[in-house]
Amino acid sequence: MDKNFAKIIEKVRAYLLKNGLKDFSFEKLKDFGVTEKDISDFVSSKDELVEKILEYERKSFEKIFLEYNFEGQNAIDILFIVSQEINDRFEHVTPSITMELEQYYPEIYAKHMEFRMEFIFDKIQINIQKGIAQGMYRDDLSGEMVGRMYLSRLEDMHNPELYPPERFKFGTIYDTMIDEFVKSIATKDGLKYYRQRKQLLGVLSFGR
């Protein structure tokens, strides 16, 4: 994505986070330093702009896997790293106005989630294979089945009826999901390693 357009996207997202999608128009972005011409240089409609906003969020998430070399990493450590990065980059990688996007742009949002889930599904299957080879995960696991189970839990996390955003922080939900996920697939050695790493990381992050 063009760097100048990415900056515009960030400003648009800031507007939407504050004001929502109701009665949204390009003209209303002036107070956030974006003119109609700025946007029209890159997109020609609100639908196309929404597509680009969601693309920005996907790329921000995928960037985690580009910035880290997970080749020689322990499978459980990779889960910790990705979890921490998602928490640190929460505003960039997670739809902040999910309910409204689904309401106003259901087809665009559905396509976005399809792309996002396909990427995550591929990555979690690689992690499962790595964890089995390292003795961290049970060798009787089906990578496809576990991958689908992981996606199902992710979808539940974004269900506002299950987890009202005013009551549950995303980071807390995600950490709890990862904790239950690892416990359901880890070997005895893997679970021991997970608990040791979790305790160590908890000490290192204390007071942050």
C-alpha positions as a Python dict, from the first residue, in 0.01 Angstrom:
ca = {
    (1, 'M'): (0, 0, 0),
    (2, 'D'): (124, 348, -88),
    (3, 'K'): (275, 515, 223),
    (4, 'N'): (82, 839, 171),
    (5, 'F'): (-242, 646, 134),
    (6, 'A'): (-160, 445, 448),
    (7, 'K'): (-136, 772, 643),
    (8, 'I'): (-475, 876, 506),
    (9, 'I'): (-620, 540, 607),
    (10, 'E'): (-490, 589, 962),
    (11, 'K'): (-666, 927, 982),
    (12, 'V'): (-989, 783, 842),
    (13, 'R'): (-976, 501, 1097),
    (14, 'A'): (-924, 757, 1374),
    (15, 'Y'): (-1235, 939, 1255),
    (16, 'L'): (-1443, 622, 1239),
    (17, 'L'): (-1325, 509, 1581),
    (18, 'K'): (-1449, 837, 1726),
    (19, 'N'): (-1763, 895, 1518),
    (20, 'G'): (-1863, 561, 1371),
    (21, 'L'): (-1999, 491, 1023),
    (22, 'K'): (-2340, 649, 1057),
    (23, 'D'): (-2375, 949, 823),
    (24, 'F'): (-2010, 909, 724),
    (25, 'S'): (-1895, 1112, 424),
    (26, 'F'): (-1562, 1219, 278),
    (27, 'E'): (-1644, 1579, 359),
    (28, 'K'): (-1659, 1506, 732),
    (29, 'L'): (-1293, 1402, 735),
    (30, 'K'): (-1170, 1762, 711),
    (31, 'D'): (-1131, 1794, 1088),
    (32, 'F'): (-895, 1494, 1075),
    (33, 'G'): (-671, 1653, 812),
    (34, 'V'): (-809, 1464, 510),
    (35, 'T'): (-969, 1635, 210),
    (36, 'E'): (-1197, 1479, -49),
    (37, 'K'): (-919, 1524, -306),
    (38, 'D'): (-675, 1334, -82),
    (39, 'I'): (-908, 1035, -86),
    (40, 'S'): (-1017, 1063, -449),
    (41, 'D'): (-653, 1030, -556),
    (42, 'F'): (-671, 668, -435),
    (43, 'V'): (-1036, 554, -425),
    (44, 'S'): (-1359, 658, -595),
    (45, 'S'): (-1624, 545, -346),
    (46, 'K'): (-1693, 473, 21),
    (47, 'D'): (-1715, 101, -59),
    (48, 'E'): (-1366, 105, -205),
    (49, 'L'): (-1237, 303, 93),
    (50, 'V'): (-1381, 44, 334),
    (51, 'E'): (-1209, -231, 134),
    (52, 'K'): (-878, -46, 170),
    (53, 'I'): (-928, 11, 542),
    (54, 'L'): (-978, -362, 593),
    (55, 'E'): (-683, -439, 366),
    (56, 'Y'): (-472, -209, 587),
    (57, 'E'): (-576, -410, 894),
    (58, 'R'): (-492, -742, 726),
    (59, 'K'): (-151, -618, 614),
    (60, 'S'): (-79, -483, 962),
    (61, 'F'): (-150, -829, 1102),
    (62, 'E'): (50, -1012, 835),
    (63, 'K'): (344, -779, 898),
    (64, 'I'): (404, -960, 1229),
    (65, 'F'): (501, -1273, 1037),
    (66, 'L'): (722, -1077, 798),
    (67, 'E'): (913, -899, 1074),
    (68, 'Y'): (993, -1213, 1272),
    (69, 'N'): (1193, -1513, 1154),
    (70, 'F'): (1001, -1801, 1310),
    (71, 'E'): (1203, -2069, 1131),
    (72, 'G'): (1401, -2197, 1430),
    (73, 'Q'): (1160, -2086, 1702),
    (74, 'N'): (979, -2308, 1947),
    (75, 'A'): (614, -2342, 1840),
    (76, 'I'): (487, -2227, 2180),
    (77, 'D'): (719, -1926, 2180),
    (78, 'I'): (573, -1826, 1843),
    (79, 'L'): (224, -1820, 1996),
    (80, 'F'): (353, -1596, 2276),
    (81, 'I'): (525, -1360, 2032),
    (82, 'V'): (222, -1330, 1803),
    (83, 'S'): (-8, -1281, 2103),
    (84, 'Q'): (210, -999, 2240),
    (85, 'E'): (240, -832, 1901),
    (86, 'I'): (-137, -841, 1851),
    (87, 'N'): (-183, -679, 2191),
    (88, 'D'): (80, -413, 2113),
    (89, 'R'): (-67, -340, 1769),
    (90, 'F'): (-430, -385, 1868),
    (91, 'E'): (-550, -58, 1715),
    (92, 'H'): (-392, -146, 1380),
    (93, 'V'): (-473, -514, 1339),
    (94, 'T'): (-818, -555, 1489),
    (95, 'P'): (-1138, -405, 1347),
    (96, 'S'): (-1240, -137, 1595),
    (97, 'I'): (-1585, -93, 1442),
    (98, 'T'): (-1662, -455, 1358),
    (99, 'M'): (-2032, -440, 1432),
    (100, 'E'): (-2087, -134, 1213),
    (101, 'L'): (-1877, -272, 927),
    (102, 'E'): (-2082, -591, 929),
    (103, 'Q'): (-2402, -387, 940),
    (104, 'Y'): (-2324, -133, 667),
    (105, 'Y'): (-2088, -333, 442),
    (106, 'P'): (-2168, -703, 501),
    (107, 'E'): (-2032, -834, 170),
    (108, 'I'): (-1705, -638, 193),
    (109, 'Y'): (-1658, -740, 553),
    (110, 'A'): (-1732, -1106, 479),
    (111, 'K'): (-1468, -1107, 205),
    (112, 'H'): (-1218, -944, 441),
    (113, 'M'): (-1280, -1209, 707),
    (114, 'E'): (-1241, -1483, 444),
    (115, 'F'): (-895, -1351, 349),
    (116, 'R'): (-798, -1301, 714),
    (117, 'M'): (-908, -1646, 825),
    (118, 'E'): (-735, -1818, 531),
    (119, 'F'): (-407, -1652, 629),
    (120, 'I'): (-446, -1745, 997),
    (121, 'F'): (-550, -2101, 907),
    (122, 'D'): (-231, -2152, 705),
    (123, 'K'): (-13, -2011, 985),
    (124, 'I'): (-171, -2214, 1263),
    (125, 'Q'): (-132, -2538, 1063),
    (126, 'I'): (239, -2462, 1020),
    (127, 'N'): (262, -2400, 1395),
    (128, 'I'): (88, -2730, 1470),
    (129, 'Q'): (326, -2925, 1245),
    (130, 'K'): (624, -2752, 1404),
    (131, 'G'): (495, -2819, 1756),
    (132, 'I'): (439, -3189, 1684),
    (133, 'A'): (790, -3224, 1540),
    (134, 'Q'): (935, -3052, 1848),
    (135, 'G'): (739, -3270, 2092),
    (136, 'M'): (545, -2968, 2220),
    (137, 'Y'): (209, -3082, 2078),
    (138, 'R'): (49, -3426, 2070),
    (139, 'D'): (130, -3633, 1762),
    (140, 'D'): (-227, -3759, 1725),
    (141, 'L'): (-354, -3415, 1624),
    (142, 'S'): (-504, -3329, 1288),
    (143, 'G'): (-358, -2998, 1171),
    (144, 'E'): (-673, -2919, 975),
    (145, 'M'): (-906, -2998, 1264),
    (146, 'V'): (-701, -2795, 1514),
    (147, 'G'): (-677, -2509, 1265),
    (148, 'R'): (-1055, -2501, 1227),
    (149, 'M'): (-1098, -2517, 1604),
    (150, 'Y'): (-864, -2219, 1640),
    (151, 'L'): (-1060, -2019, 1378),
    (152, 'S'): (-1387, -2101, 1552),
    (153, 'R'): (-1250, -1958, 1876),
    (154, 'L'): (-1129, -1646, 1696),
    (155, 'E'): (-1476, -1591, 1551),
    (156, 'D'): (-1629, -1625, 1897),
    (157, 'M'): (-1386, -1362, 2027),
    (158, 'H'): (-1530, -1107, 1784),
    (159, 'N'): (-1890, -1186, 1880),
    (160, 'P'): (-2011, -884, 2082),
    (161, 'E'): (-2299, -1087, 2224),
    (162, 'L'): (-2053, -1332, 2381),
    (163, 'Y'): (-1793, -1072, 2478),
    (164, 'P'): (-1940, -720, 2504),
    (165, 'P'): (-1648, -482, 2432),
    (166, 'E'): (-1746, -257, 2722),
    (167, 'R'): (-1693, -547, 2963),
    (168, 'F'): (-1407, -748, 2813),
    (169, 'K'): (-1071, -625, 2682),
    (170, 'F'): (-955, -791, 2360),
    (171, 'G'): (-612, -870, 2507),
    (172, 'T'): (-763, -1054, 2802),
    (173, 'I'): (-996, -1256, 2578),
    (174, 'Y'): (-713, -1345, 2340),
    (175, 'D'): (-472, -1448, 2620),
    (176, 'T'): (-741, -1669, 2773),
    (177, 'M'): (-815, -1827, 2435),
    (178, 'I'): (-446, -1904, 2374),
    (179, 'D'): (-414, -2049, 2725),
    (180, 'E'): (-705, -2289, 2668),
    (181, 'F'): (-587, -2368, 2316),
    (182, 'V'): (-236, -2471, 2423),
    (183, 'K'): (-367, -2679, 2714),
    (184, 'S'): (-593, -2870, 2474),
    (185, 'I'): (-314, -2970, 2232),
    (186, 'A'): (13, -2973, 2433),
    (187, 'T'): (209, -3278, 2545),
    (188, 'K'): (320, -3307, 2907),
    (189, 'D'): (657, -3152, 2813),
    (190, 'G'): (487, -2886, 2604),
    (191, 'L'): (254, -2788, 2885),
    (192, 'K'): (546, -2767, 3129),
    (193, 'Y'): (738, -2546, 2886),
    (194, 'Y'): (431, -2329, 2828),
    (195, 'R'): (378, -2270, 3200),
    (196, 'Q'): (746, -2186, 3253),
    (197, 'R'): (749, -1939, 2964),
    (198, 'K'): (420, -1784, 3074),
    (199, 'Q'): (553, -1734, 3425),
    (200, 'L'): (880, -1586, 3297),
    (201, 'L'): (704, -1350, 3054),
    (202, 'G'): (466, -1246, 3328),
    (203, 'V'): (761, -1145, 3548),
    (204, 'L'): (935, -962, 3262),
    (205, 'S'): (622, -768, 3168),
    (206, 'F'): (532, -677, 3529),
    (207, 'G'): (482, -305, 3562),
    (208, 'R'): (475, -243, 3185),
}
